[in-house]
Amino acid sequence: MNTFKLFFFLLLNLDRHFVSGSPSNGSSSSEWSTNNMLISFCLIIMLILLSVNIFLFIKLNKIDRMTDRLIENNPLWSNGYIIKRN
């Protein structure tokens, strides 16, 4: 969830910090290319964070299902007591 908040914060503030359109002279040309590189960098970071969030979501759901099955098969496991079955 925090990734999305950060992503939208960056998107809302892009227009305040970056030059839009094509550069007209040398000084704005370097600023324009730096801004484009920074935008690309931010988007790549956001994609990486999104993929990590999806990966963790899937893995944590698997762990949750495994824990649910363990508690279902051995209800006292969650209380710290283990019943040995023969």
PyMOL Python script that loads the backbone (N, CA, C, O; Angstrom):
from pymol import cmd

cmd.read_pdbstr("""\
ATOM      1  N   MET A   1       0.823  -1.190   0.000  1.00  0.00           N
ATOM      2  CA  MET A   1       0.000   0.000   0.000  1.00  0.00           C
ATOM      3  C   MET A   1       0.871   1.259   0.000  1.00  0.00           C
ATOM      4  O   MET A   1       0.552   2.241  -0.671  1.00  0.00           O
ATOM      5  N   ASN A   2       1.962   1.223   0.751  1.00  0.00           N
ATOM      6  CA  ASN A   2       2.845   2.381   0.812  1.00  0.00           C
ATOM      7  C   ASN A   2       3.484   2.667  -0.538  1.00  0.00           C
ATOM      8  O   ASN A   2       3.779   3.818  -0.859  1.00  0.00           O
ATOM      9  N   THR A   3       3.697   1.619  -1.328  1.00  0.00           N
ATOM     10  CA  THR A   3       4.278   1.800  -2.655  1.00  0.00           C
ATOM     11  C   THR A   3       3.360   2.647  -3.523  1.00  0.00           C
ATOM     12  O   THR A   3       3.819   3.528  -4.251  1.00  0.00           O
ATOM     13  N   PHE A   4       2.061   2.375  -3.443  1.00  0.00           N
ATOM     14  CA  PHE A   4       1.118   3.134  -4.252  1.00  0.00           C
ATOM     15  C   PHE A   4       1.034   4.588  -3.798  1.00  0.00           C
ATOM     16  O   PHE A   4       0.905   5.493  -4.622  1.00  0.00           O
ATOM     17  N   LYS A   5       1.106   4.809  -2.495  1.00  0.00           N
ATOM     18  CA  LYS A   5       1.086   6.185  -1.990  1.00  0.00           C
ATOM     19  C   LYS A   5       2.295   6.955  -2.499  1.00  0.00           C
ATOM     20  O   LYS A   5       2.176   8.102  -2.927  1.00  0.00           O
ATOM     21  N   LEU A   6       3.463   6.314  -2.450  1.00  0.00           N
ATOM     22  CA  LEU A   6       4.684   6.949  -2.933  1.00  0.00           C
ATOM     23  C   LEU A   6       4.596   7.207  -4.432  1.00  0.00           C
ATOM     24  O   LEU A   6       5.006   8.265  -4.911  1.00  0.00           O
ATOM     25  N   PHE A   7       4.062   6.239  -5.171  1.00  0.00           N
ATOM     26  CA  PHE A   7       3.929   6.380  -6.615  1.00  0.00           C
ATOM     27  C   PHE A   7       3.037   7.565  -6.972  1.00  0.00           C
ATOM     28  O   PHE A   7       3.395   8.374  -7.828  1.00  0.00           O
ATOM     29  N   PHE A   8       1.889   7.673  -6.326  1.00  0.00           N
ATOM     30  CA  PHE A   8       0.978   8.772  -6.633  1.00  0.00           C
ATOM     31  C   PHE A   8       1.535  10.115  -6.168  1.00  0.00           C
ATOM     32  O   PHE A   8       1.300  11.140  -6.808  1.00  0.00           O
ATOM     33  N   PHE A   9       2.267  10.113  -5.063  1.00  0.00           N
ATOM     34  CA  PHE A   9       2.917  11.340  -4.610  1.00  0.00           C
ATOM     35  C   PHE A   9       3.911  11.828  -5.655  1.00  0.00           C
ATOM     36  O   PHE A   9       3.961  13.018  -5.967  1.00  0.00           O
ATOM     37  N   LEU A  10       4.705  10.899  -6.196  1.00  0.00           N
ATOM     38  CA  LEU A  10       5.674  11.282  -7.222  1.00  0.00           C
ATOM     39  C   LEU A  10       4.977  11.773  -8.488  1.00  0.00           C
ATOM     40  O   LEU A  10       5.405  12.751  -9.100  1.00  0.00           O
ATOM     41  N   LEU A  11       3.898  11.089  -8.877  1.00  0.00           N
ATOM     42  CA  LEU A  11       3.181  11.514 -10.078  1.00  0.00           C
ATOM     43  C   LEU A  11       2.584  12.908  -9.915  1.00  0.00           C
ATOM     44  O   LEU A  11       2.611  13.707 -10.851  1.00  0.00           O
ATOM     45  N   LEU A  12       2.051  13.200  -8.747  1.00  0.00           N
ATOM     46  CA  LEU A  12       1.445  14.511  -8.525  1.00  0.00           C
ATOM     47  C   LEU A  12       2.483  15.618  -8.487  1.00  0.00           C
ATOM     48  O   LEU A  12       2.181  16.760  -8.833  1.00  0.00           O
ATOM     49  N   ASN A  13       3.695  15.299  -8.075  1.00  0.00           N
ATOM     50  CA  ASN A  13       4.731  16.315  -7.959  1.00  0.00           C
ATOM     51  C   ASN A  13       5.636  16.401  -9.175  1.00  0.00           C
ATOM     52  O   ASN A  13       6.523  17.253  -9.218  1.00  0.00           O
ATOM     53  N   LEU A  14       5.433  15.538 -10.167  1.00  0.00           N
ATOM     54  CA  LEU A  14       6.288  15.573 -11.356  1.00  0.00           C
ATOM     55  C   LEU A  14       6.158  16.890 -12.108  1.00  0.00           C
ATOM     56  O   LEU A  14       7.157  17.451 -12.558  1.00  0.00           O
ATOM     57  N   ASP A  15       4.940  17.382 -12.246  1.00  0.00           N
ATOM     58  CA  ASP A  15       4.744  18.606 -13.020  1.00  0.00           C
ATOM     59  C   ASP A  15       5.342  19.828 -12.329  1.00  0.00           C
ATOM     60  O   ASP A  15       5.630  20.824 -12.993  1.00  0.00           O
ATOM     61  N   ARG A  16       5.530  19.777 -11.041  1.00  0.00           N
ATOM     62  CA  ARG A  16       6.127  20.911 -10.329  1.00  0.00           C
ATOM     63  C   ARG A  16       7.639  20.960 -10.500  1.00  0.00           C
ATOM     64  O   ARG A  16       8.237  22.035 -10.467  1.00  0.00           O
ATOM     65  N   HIS A  17       8.255  19.796 -10.685  1.00  0.00           N
ATOM     66  CA  HIS A  17       9.707  19.727 -10.680  1.00  0.00           C
ATOM     67  C   HIS A  17      10.332  19.544 -12.053  1.00  0.00           C
ATOM     68  O   HIS A  17      11.524  19.802 -12.218  1.00  0.00           O
ATOM     69  N   PHE A  18       9.569  19.109 -13.034  1.00  0.00           N
ATOM     70  CA  PHE A  18      10.148  18.776 -14.329  1.00  0.00           C
ATOM     71  C   PHE A  18       9.672  19.725 -15.415  1.00  0.00           C
ATOM     72  O   PHE A  18       8.575  20.280 -15.345  1.00  0.00           O
ATOM     73  N   VAL A  19      10.515  19.897 -16.417  1.00  0.00           N
ATOM     74  CA  VAL A  19      10.198  20.761 -17.552  1.00  0.00           C
ATOM     75  C   VAL A  19       9.445  19.924 -18.568  1.00  0.00           C
ATOM     76  O   VAL A  19       9.882  18.828 -18.918  1.00  0.00           O
ATOM     77  N   SER A  20       8.316  20.433 -19.045  1.00  0.00           N
ATOM     78  CA  SER A  20       7.565  19.710 -20.060  1.00  0.00           C
ATOM     79  C   SER A  20       7.873  20.289 -21.431  1.00  0.00           C
ATOM     80  O   SER A  20       8.214  21.465 -21.562  1.00  0.00           O
ATOM     81  N   GLY A  21       7.749  19.453 -22.441  1.00  0.00           N
ATOM     82  CA  GLY A  21       8.023  19.899 -23.801  1.00  0.00           C
ATOM     83  C   GLY A  21       9.480  19.728 -24.171  1.00  0.00           C
ATOM     84  O   GLY A  21      10.255  19.153 -23.407  1.00  0.00           O
ATOM     85  N   SER A  22       9.857  20.218 -25.331  1.00  0.00           N
ATOM     86  CA  SER A  22      11.229  20.062 -25.809  1.00  0.00           C
ATOM     87  C   SER A  22      12.070  21.264 -25.396  1.00  0.00           C
ATOM     88  O   SER A  22      11.546  22.365 -25.231  1.00  0.00           O
ATOM     89  N   PRO A  23      13.380  21.052 -25.228  1.00  0.00           N
ATOM     90  CA  PRO A  23      14.250  22.153 -24.806  1.00  0.00           C
ATOM     91  C   PRO A  23      14.461  23.169 -25.919  1.00  0.00           C
ATOM     92  O   PRO A  23      14.461  22.816 -27.098  1.00  0.00           O
ATOM     93  N   SER A  24      14.641  24.434 -25.540  1.00  0.00           N
ATOM     94  CA  SER A  24      14.835  25.479 -26.542  1.00  0.00           C
ATOM     95  C   SER A  24      16.278  25.958 -26.598  1.00  0.00           C
ATOM     96  O   SER A  24      16.711  26.458 -27.636  1.00  0.00           O
ATOM     97  N   ASN A  25      17.044  25.819 -25.500  1.00  0.00           N
ATOM     98  CA  ASN A  25      18.443  26.213 -25.527  1.00  0.00           C
ATOM     99  C   ASN A  25      19.298  25.197 -24.774  1.00  0.00           C
ATOM    100  O   ASN A  25      18.783  24.189 -24.290  1.00  0.00           O
ATOM    101  N   GLY A  26      20.609  25.462 -24.673  1.00  0.00           N
ATOM    102  CA  GLY A  26      21.542  24.507 -24.094  1.00  0.00           C
ATOM    103  C   GLY A  26      21.322  24.222 -22.625  1.00  0.00           C
ATOM    104  O   GLY A  26      21.389  23.064 -22.213  1.00  0.00           O
ATOM    105  N   SER A  27      21.061  25.235 -21.824  1.00  0.00           N
ATOM    106  CA  SER A  27      20.910  25.012 -20.383  1.00  0.00           C
ATOM    107  C   SER A  27      19.652  24.210 -20.074  1.00  0.00           C
ATOM    108  O   SER A  27      19.673  23.335 -19.208  1.00  0.00           O
ATOM    109  N   SER A  28      18.561  24.500 -20.770  1.00  0.00           N
ATOM    110  CA  SER A  28      17.346  23.734 -20.510  1.00  0.00           C
ATOM    111  C   SER A  28      17.438  22.343 -21.123  1.00  0.00           C
ATOM    112  O   SER A  28      16.728  21.434 -20.693  1.00  0.00           O
ATOM    113  N   SER A  29      18.308  22.160 -22.129  1.00  0.00           N
ATOM    114  CA  SER A  29      18.487  20.840 -22.728  1.00  0.00           C
ATOM    115  C   SER A  29      19.064  19.858 -21.721  1.00  0.00           C
ATOM    116  O   SER A  29      18.589  18.727 -21.617  1.00  0.00           O
ATOM    117  N   SER A  30      20.083  20.276 -20.977  1.00  0.00           N
ATOM    118  CA  SER A  30      20.664  19.376 -19.977  1.00  0.00           C
ATOM    119  C   SER A  30      19.672  19.135 -18.843  1.00  0.00           C
ATOM    120  O   SER A  30      19.590  18.029 -18.309  1.00  0.00           O
ATOM    121  N   GLU A  31      18.925  20.163 -18.481  1.00  0.00           N
ATOM    122  CA  GLU A  31      17.914  20.000 -17.436  1.00  0.00           C
ATOM    123  C   GLU A  31      16.819  19.057 -17.903  1.00  0.00           C
ATOM    124  O   GLU A  31      16.346  18.219 -17.135  1.00  0.00           O
ATOM    125  N   TRP A  32      16.415  19.191 -19.163  1.00  0.00           N
ATOM    126  CA  TRP A  32      15.367  18.343 -19.719  1.00  0.00           C
ATOM    127  C   TRP A  32      15.806  16.889 -19.757  1.00  0.00           C
ATOM    128  O   TRP A  32      15.027  16.009 -19.394  1.00  0.00           O
ATOM    129  N   SER A  33      17.053  16.607 -20.193  1.00  0.00           N
ATOM    130  CA  SER A  33      17.519  15.222 -20.252  1.00  0.00           C
ATOM    131  C   SER A  33      17.697  14.643 -18.853  1.00  0.00           C
ATOM    132  O   SER A  33      17.430  13.461 -18.636  1.00  0.00           O
ATOM    133  N   THR A  34      18.143  15.459 -17.905  1.00  0.00           N
ATOM    134  CA  THR A  34      18.269  14.992 -16.521  1.00  0.00           C
ATOM    135  C   THR A  34      16.903  14.648 -15.950  1.00  0.00           C
ATOM    136  O   THR A  34      16.749  13.648 -15.250  1.00  0.00           O
ATOM    137  N   ASN A  35      15.920  15.473 -16.249  1.00  0.00           N
ATOM    138  CA  ASN A  35      14.567  15.217 -15.760  1.00  0.00           C
ATOM    139  C   ASN A  35      13.991  13.950 -16.361  1.00  0.00           C
ATOM    140  O   ASN A  35      13.342  13.171 -15.663  1.00  0.00           O
ATOM    141  N   ASN A  36      14.223  13.732 -17.654  1.00  0.00           N
ATOM    142  CA  ASN A  36      13.731  12.512 -18.288  1.00  0.00           C
ATOM    143  C   ASN A  36      14.392  11.283 -17.688  1.00  0.00           C
ATOM    144  O   ASN A  36      13.740  10.258 -17.489  1.00  0.00           O
ATOM    145  N   MET A  37      15.691  11.380 -17.398  1.00  0.00           N
ATOM    146  CA  MET A  37      16.394  10.262 -16.789  1.00  0.00           C
ATOM    147  C   MET A  37      15.847   9.998 -15.388  1.00  0.00           C
ATOM    148  O   MET A  37      15.702   8.844 -14.985  1.00  0.00           O
ATOM    149  N   LEU A  38      15.547  11.053 -14.656  1.00  0.00           N
ATOM    150  CA  LEU A  38      15.008  10.905 -13.308  1.00  0.00           C
ATOM    151  C   LEU A  38      13.610  10.293 -13.336  1.00  0.00           C
ATOM    152  O   LEU A  38      13.281   9.458 -12.493  1.00  0.00           O
ATOM    153  N   ILE A  39      12.801  10.696 -14.281  1.00  0.00           N
ATOM    154  CA  ILE A  39      11.462  10.111 -14.425  1.00  0.00           C
ATOM    155  C   ILE A  39      11.578   8.629 -14.738  1.00  0.00           C
ATOM    156  O   ILE A  39      10.867   7.814 -14.151  1.00  0.00           O
ATOM    157  N   SER A  40      12.468   8.271 -15.660  1.00  0.00           N
ATOM    158  CA  SER A  40      12.663   6.862 -16.005  1.00  0.00           C
ATOM    159  C   SER A  40      13.131   6.069 -14.793  1.00  0.00           C
ATOM    160  O   SER A  40      12.649   4.965 -14.540  1.00  0.00           O
ATOM    161  N   PHE A  41      14.064   6.631 -14.051  1.00  0.00           N
ATOM    162  CA  PHE A  41      14.567   5.968 -12.849  1.00  0.00           C
ATOM    163  C   PHE A  41      13.439   5.740 -11.847  1.00  0.00           C
ATOM    164  O   PHE A  41      13.334   4.654 -11.277  1.00  0.00           O
ATOM    165  N   CYS A  42      12.599   6.740 -11.625  1.00  0.00           N
ATOM    166  CA  CYS A  42      11.479   6.609 -10.686  1.00  0.00           C
ATOM    167  C   CYS A  42      10.491   5.541 -11.144  1.00  0.00           C
ATOM    168  O   CYS A  42      10.001   4.760 -10.328  1.00  0.00           O
ATOM    169  N   LEU A  43      10.200   5.499 -12.422  1.00  0.00           N
ATOM    170  CA  LEU A  43       9.270   4.494 -12.931  1.00  0.00           C
ATOM    171  C   LEU A  43       9.836   3.087 -12.787  1.00  0.00           C
ATOM    172  O   LEU A  43       9.105   2.156 -12.449  1.00  0.00           O
ATOM    173  N   ILE A  44      11.127   2.926 -13.040  1.00  0.00           N
ATOM    174  CA  ILE A  44      11.751   1.611 -12.883  1.00  0.00           C
ATOM    175  C   ILE A  44      11.708   1.178 -11.420  1.00  0.00           C
ATOM    176  O   ILE A  44      11.403   0.023 -11.121  1.00  0.00           O
ATOM    177  N   ILE A  45      12.008   2.092 -10.520  1.00  0.00           N
ATOM    178  CA  ILE A  45      11.947   1.775  -9.087  1.00  0.00           C
ATOM    179  C   ILE A  45      10.526   1.392  -8.685  1.00  0.00           C
ATOM    180  O   ILE A  45      10.338   0.452  -7.913  1.00  0.00           O
ATOM    181  N   MET A  46       9.527   2.105  -9.196  1.00  0.00           N
ATOM    182  CA  MET A  46       8.139   1.782  -8.872  1.00  0.00           C
ATOM    183  C   MET A  46       7.758   0.391  -9.382  1.00  0.00           C
ATOM    184  O   MET A  46       7.058  -0.350  -8.692  1.00  0.00           O
ATOM    185  N   LEU A  47       8.210   0.035 -10.576  1.00  0.00           N
ATOM    186  CA  LEU A  47       7.921  -1.299 -11.106  1.00  0.00           C
ATOM    187  C   LEU A  47       8.594  -2.383 -10.273  1.00  0.00           C
ATOM    188  O   LEU A  47       8.001  -3.433 -10.024  1.00  0.00           O
ATOM    189  N   ILE A  48       9.817  -2.136  -9.844  1.00  0.00           N
ATOM    190  CA  ILE A  48      10.513  -3.105  -8.992  1.00  0.00           C
ATOM    191  C   ILE A  48       9.774  -3.273  -7.667  1.00  0.00           C
ATOM    192  O   ILE A  48       9.575  -4.396  -7.204  1.00  0.00           O
ATOM    193  N   LEU A  49       9.370  -2.166  -7.061  1.00  0.00           N
ATOM    194  CA  LEU A  49       8.640  -2.241  -5.795  1.00  0.00           C
ATOM    195  C   LEU A  49       7.294  -2.940  -5.954  1.00  0.00           C
ATOM    196  O   LEU A  49       6.873  -3.691  -5.075  1.00  0.00           O
ATOM    197  N   LEU A  50       6.631  -2.698  -7.057  1.00  0.00           N
ATOM    198  CA  LEU A  50       5.359  -3.364  -7.313  1.00  0.00           C
ATOM    199  C   LEU A  50       5.550  -4.867  -7.453  1.00  0.00           C
ATOM    200  O   LEU A  50       4.772  -5.644  -6.898  1.00  0.00           O
ATOM    201  N   SER A  51       6.582  -5.286  -8.192  1.00  0.00           N
ATOM    202  CA  SER A  51       6.827  -6.720  -8.355  1.00  0.00           C
ATOM    203  C   SER A  51       7.218  -7.369  -7.028  1.00  0.00           C
ATOM    204  O   SER A  51       6.827  -8.507  -6.768  1.00  0.00           O
ATOM    205  N   VAL A  52       7.979  -6.672  -6.183  1.00  0.00           N
ATOM    206  CA  VAL A  52       8.319  -7.210  -4.858  1.00  0.00           C
ATOM    207  C   VAL A  52       7.060  -7.347  -4.007  1.00  0.00           C
ATOM    208  O   VAL A  52       6.899  -8.341  -3.298  1.00  0.00           O
ATOM    209  N   ASN A  53       6.173  -6.365  -4.069  1.00  0.00           N
ATOM    210  CA  ASN A  53       4.914  -6.447  -3.315  1.00  0.00           C
ATOM    211  C   ASN A  53       4.067  -7.628  -3.761  1.00  0.00           C
ATOM    212  O   ASN A  53       3.497  -8.331  -2.925  1.00  0.00           O
ATOM    213  N   ILE A  54       3.977  -7.854  -5.055  1.00  0.00           N
ATOM    214  CA  ILE A  54       3.199  -8.980  -5.574  1.00  0.00           C
ATOM    215  C   ILE A  54       3.823 -10.297  -5.125  1.00  0.00           C
ATOM    216  O   ILE A  54       3.116 -11.211  -4.702  1.00  0.00           O
ATOM    217  N   PHE A  55       5.154 -10.392  -5.216  1.00  0.00           N
ATOM    218  CA  PHE A  55       5.849 -11.603  -4.793  1.00  0.00           C
ATOM    219  C   PHE A  55       5.592 -11.890  -3.313  1.00  0.00           C
ATOM    220  O   PHE A  55       5.278 -13.022  -2.944  1.00  0.00           O
ATOM    221  N   LEU A  56       5.724 -10.872  -2.470  1.00  0.00           N
ATOM    222  CA  LEU A  56       5.495 -11.065  -1.039  1.00  0.00           C
ATOM    223  C   LEU A  56       4.041 -11.411  -0.737  1.00  0.00           C
ATOM    224  O   LEU A  56       3.765 -12.211   0.157  1.00  0.00           O
ATOM    225  N   PHE A  57       3.122 -10.818  -1.469  1.00  0.00           N
ATOM    226  CA  PHE A  57       1.704 -11.128  -1.293  1.00  0.00           C
ATOM    227  C   PHE A  57       1.442 -12.602  -1.557  1.00  0.00           C
ATOM    228  O   PHE A  57       0.743 -13.259  -0.785  1.00  0.00           O
ATOM    229  N   ILE A  58       2.000 -13.126  -2.645  1.00  0.00           N
ATOM    230  CA  ILE A  58       1.811 -14.535  -2.999  1.00  0.00           C
ATOM    231  C   ILE A  58       2.445 -15.439  -1.951  1.00  0.00           C
ATOM    232  O   ILE A  58       1.823 -16.403  -1.506  1.00  0.00           O
ATOM    233  N   LYS A  59       3.678 -15.136  -1.554  1.00  0.00           N
ATOM    234  CA  LYS A  59       4.373 -15.977  -0.576  1.00  0.00           C
ATOM    235  C   LYS A  59       3.678 -15.957   0.784  1.00  0.00           C
ATOM    236  O   LYS A  59       3.547 -17.000   1.425  1.00  0.00           O
ATOM    237  N   LEU A  60       3.238 -14.793   1.227  1.00  0.00           N
ATOM    238  CA  LEU A  60       2.570 -14.714   2.523  1.00  0.00           C
ATOM    239  C   LEU A  60       1.215 -15.417   2.504  1.00  0.00           C
ATOM    240  O   LEU A  60       0.792 -15.964   3.523  1.00  0.00           O
ATOM    241  N   ASN A  61       0.534 -15.411   1.369  1.00  0.00           N
ATOM    242  CA  ASN A  61      -0.718 -16.162   1.265  1.00  0.00           C
ATOM    243  C   ASN A  61      -0.465 -17.655   1.362  1.00  0.00           C
ATOM    244  O   ASN A  61      -1.249 -18.380   1.974  1.00  0.00           O
ATOM    245  N   LYS A  62       0.636 -18.129   0.756  1.00  0.00           N
ATOM    246  CA  LYS A  62       0.984 -19.549   0.865  1.00  0.00           C
ATOM    247  C   LYS A  62       1.272 -19.923   2.313  1.00  0.00           C
ATOM    248  O   LYS A  62       0.819 -20.964   2.788  1.00  0.00           O
ATOM    249  N   ILE A  63       2.021 -19.081   3.015  1.00  0.00           N
ATOM    250  CA  ILE A  63       2.327 -19.344   4.422  1.00  0.00           C
ATOM    251  C   ILE A  63       1.044 -19.342   5.253  1.00  0.00           C
ATOM    252  O   ILE A  63       0.890 -20.166   6.154  1.00  0.00           O
ATOM    253  N   ASP A  64       0.134 -18.432   4.960  1.00  0.00           N
ATOM    254  CA  ASP A  64      -1.131 -18.356   5.683  1.00  0.00           C
ATOM    255  C   ASP A  64      -1.956 -19.620   5.475  1.00  0.00           C
ATOM    256  O   ASP A  64      -2.526 -20.157   6.424  1.00  0.00           O
ATOM    257  N   ARG A  65      -2.019 -20.095   4.227  1.00  0.00           N
ATOM    258  CA  ARG A  65      -2.762 -21.330   3.952  1.00  0.00           C
ATOM    259  C   ARG A  65      -2.120 -22.526   4.644  1.00  0.00           C
ATOM    260  O   ARG A  65      -2.825 -23.386   5.172  1.00  0.00           O
ATOM    261  N   MET A  66      -0.779 -22.590   4.648  1.00  0.00           N
ATOM    262  CA  MET A  66      -0.085 -23.684   5.334  1.00  0.00           C
ATOM    263  C   MET A  66      -0.377 -23.655   6.832  1.00  0.00           C
ATOM    264  O   MET A  66      -0.602 -24.700   7.442  1.00  0.00           O
ATOM    265  N   THR A  67      -0.373 -22.472   7.420  1.00  0.00           N
ATOM    266  CA  THR A  67      -0.665 -22.338   8.847  1.00  0.00           C
ATOM    267  C   THR A  67      -2.104 -22.737   9.145  1.00  0.00           C
ATOM    268  O   THR A  67      -2.369 -23.399  10.148  1.00  0.00           O
ATOM    269  N   ASP A  68      -3.030 -22.342   8.287  1.00  0.00           N
ATOM    270  CA  ASP A  68      -4.433 -22.726   8.479  1.00  0.00           C
ATOM    271  C   ASP A  68      -4.599 -24.237   8.434  1.00  0.00           C
ATOM    272  O   ASP A  68      -5.329 -24.807   9.244  1.00  0.00           O
ATOM    273  N   ARG A  69      -3.921 -24.895   7.482  1.00  0.00           N
ATOM    274  CA  ARG A  69      -4.005 -26.362   7.395  1.00  0.00           C
ATOM    275  C   ARG A  69      -3.382 -27.012   8.626  1.00  0.00           C
ATOM    276  O   ARG A  69      -3.907 -28.002   9.138  1.00  0.00           O
ATOM    277  N   LEU A  70      -2.274 -26.465   9.102  1.00  0.00           N
ATOM    278  CA  LEU A  70      -1.617 -27.016  10.283  1.00  0.00           C
ATOM    279  C   LEU A  70      -2.509 -26.894  11.513  1.00  0.00           C
ATOM    280  O   LEU A  70      -2.614 -27.835  12.299  1.00  0.00           O
ATOM    281  N   ILE A  71      -3.144 -25.755  11.681  1.00  0.00           N
ATOM    282  CA  ILE A  71      -4.054 -25.564  12.817  1.00  0.00           C
ATOM    283  C   ILE A  71      -5.278 -26.463  12.680  1.00  0.00           C
ATOM    284  O   ILE A  71      -5.785 -26.976  13.678  1.00  0.00           O
ATOM    285  N   GLU A  72      -5.755 -26.657  11.452  1.00  0.00           N
ATOM    286  CA  GLU A  72      -6.917 -27.516  11.227  1.00  0.00           C
ATOM    287  C   GLU A  72      -6.588 -28.964  11.568  1.00  0.00           C
ATOM    288  O   GLU A  72      -7.404 -29.660  12.171  1.00  0.00           O
ATOM    289  N   ASN A  73      -5.393 -29.421  11.185  1.00  0.00           N
ATOM    290  CA  ASN A  73      -5.002 -30.805  11.451  1.00  0.00           C
ATOM    291  C   ASN A  73      -4.562 -31.010  12.895  1.00  0.00           C
ATOM    292  O   ASN A  73      -4.706 -32.107  13.435  1.00  0.00           O
ATOM    293  N   ASN A  74      -4.037 -29.988  13.514  1.00  0.00           N
ATOM    294  CA  ASN A  74      -3.536 -30.092  14.880  1.00  0.00           C
ATOM    295  C   ASN A  74      -3.895 -28.799  15.620  1.00  0.00           C
ATOM    296  O   ASN A  74      -3.066 -27.893  15.703  1.00  0.00           O
ATOM    297  N   PRO A  75      -5.115 -28.700  16.157  1.00  0.00           N
ATOM    298  CA  PRO A  75      -5.604 -27.437  16.726  1.00  0.00           C
ATOM    299  C   PRO A  75      -4.765 -26.893  17.878  1.00  0.00           C
ATOM    300  O   PRO A  75      -4.711 -25.679  18.073  1.00  0.00           O
ATOM    301  N   LEU A  76      -4.111 -27.764  18.644  1.00  0.00           N
ATOM    302  CA  LEU A  76      -3.336 -27.288  19.786  1.00  0.00           C
ATOM    303  C   LEU A  76      -1.982 -26.735  19.374  1.00  0.00           C
ATOM    304  O   LEU A  76      -1.256 -26.204  20.215  1.00  0.00           O
ATOM    305  N   TRP A  77      -1.626 -26.847  18.100  1.00  0.00           N
ATOM    306  CA  TRP A  77      -0.327 -26.357  17.634  1.00  0.00           C
ATOM    307  C   TRP A  77      -0.189 -24.861  17.885  1.00  0.00           C
ATOM    308  O   TRP A  77       0.882 -24.382  18.256  1.00  0.00           O
ATOM    309  N   SER A  78      -1.270 -24.135  17.682  1.00  0.00           N
ATOM    310  CA  SER A  78      -1.193 -22.683  17.847  1.00  0.00           C
ATOM    311  C   SER A  78      -1.020 -22.269  19.305  1.00  0.00           C
ATOM    312  O   SER A  78      -0.586 -21.151  19.586  1.00  0.00           O
ATOM    313  N   ASN A  79      -1.355 -23.164  20.235  1.00  0.00           N
ATOM    314  CA  ASN A  79      -1.186 -22.863  21.658  1.00  0.00           C
ATOM    315  C   ASN A  79       0.161 -23.337  22.192  1.00  0.00           C
ATOM    316  O   ASN A  79       0.459 -23.153  23.372  1.00  0.00           O
ATOM    317  N   GLY A  80       0.962 -23.936  21.348  1.00  0.00           N
ATOM    318  CA  GLY A  80       2.274 -24.407  21.787  1.00  0.00           C
ATOM    319  C   GLY A  80       2.288 -25.859  22.212  1.00  0.00           C
ATOM    320  O   GLY A  80       3.346 -26.363  22.589  1.00  0.00           O
ATOM    321  N   TYR A  81       1.164 -26.557  22.170  1.00  0.00           N
ATOM    322  CA  TYR A  81       1.088 -27.966  22.533  1.00  0.00           C
ATOM    323  C   TYR A  81       1.039 -28.801  21.266  1.00  0.00           C
ATOM    324  O   TYR A  81       0.294 -28.501  20.333  1.00  0.00           O
ATOM    325  N   ILE A  82       1.840 -29.848  21.248  1.00  0.00           N
ATOM    326  CA  ILE A  82       1.879 -30.720  20.075  1.00  0.00           C
ATOM    327  C   ILE A  82       1.387 -32.104  20.491  1.00  0.00           C
ATOM    328  O   ILE A  82       1.891 -32.692  21.448  1.00  0.00           O
ATOM    329  N   ILE A  83       0.409 -32.610  19.767  1.00  0.00           N
ATOM    330  CA  ILE A  83      -0.116 -33.947  20.023  1.00  0.00           C
ATOM    331  C   ILE A  83       0.535 -34.892  19.025  1.00  0.00           C
ATOM    332  O   ILE A  83       0.469 -34.674  17.815  1.00  0.00           O
ATOM    333  N   LYS A  84       1.170 -35.951  19.545  1.00  0.00           N
ATOM    334  CA  LYS A  84       1.806 -36.936  18.665  1.00  0.00           C
ATOM    335  C   LYS A  84       0.760 -37.944  18.224  1.00  0.00           C
ATOM    336  O   LYS A  84       0.057 -38.532  19.045  1.00  0.00           O
ATOM    337  N   ARG A  85       0.669 -38.132  16.925  1.00  0.00           N
ATOM    338  CA  ARG A  85      -0.278 -39.104  16.375  1.00  0.00           C
ATOM    339  C   ARG A  85       0.495 -40.320  15.902  1.00  0.00           C
ATOM    340  O   ARG A  85       1.582 -40.199  15.337  1.00  0.00           O
ATOM    341  N   ASN A  86      -0.078 -41.494  16.137  1.00  0.00           N
ATOM    342  CA  ASN A  86       0.573 -42.744  15.694  1.00  0.00           C
ATOM    343  C   ASN A  86      -0.065 -43.285  14.451  1.00  0.00           C
ATOM    344  O   ASN A  86       0.356 -44.325  13.944  1.00  0.00           O
TER     345      ASN A  86
END
""", "prot")
cmd.dss("prot")
cmd.show_as("cartoon", "prot")
cmd.util.cbc("prot")
cmd.orient("prot")
